[in-house]
Amino acid sequence: MADTLDQDVRVLRNWLRSAWRQLAGSSMTRFERQELRNDMREAEVALRLTLKRLAARDRVRAEAYANYSQLKLPDFRVLRVVSPDR
């Protein structure tokens, strides 16, 4: 899932970047520009949601690591083995 979220963010950012470049071009009709803007809005919403999921995942990992690092190791006693010839 981690790789999927990272990949989704990358794909959405690249798509938005290329969409902005297309908007800058003058070869699109007014209708095409409007449709592209609508698609861009949807992509931005998806990107925000994915970034929130990514932040939540990182927060859970950080909390788990903090909890793990606070665990105390058991205090083992080392017993000496006495050889029978002593």
Secondary structure, DSSP 8 states (H G I E B T S, - for coil): -HHHHHHHHHHHHHHHHHHHHHHHSS-S-HHHHHHHHHHHHHHHHHHHHHHHHHHHHHHHHHHHHHHHHH-------------TT-
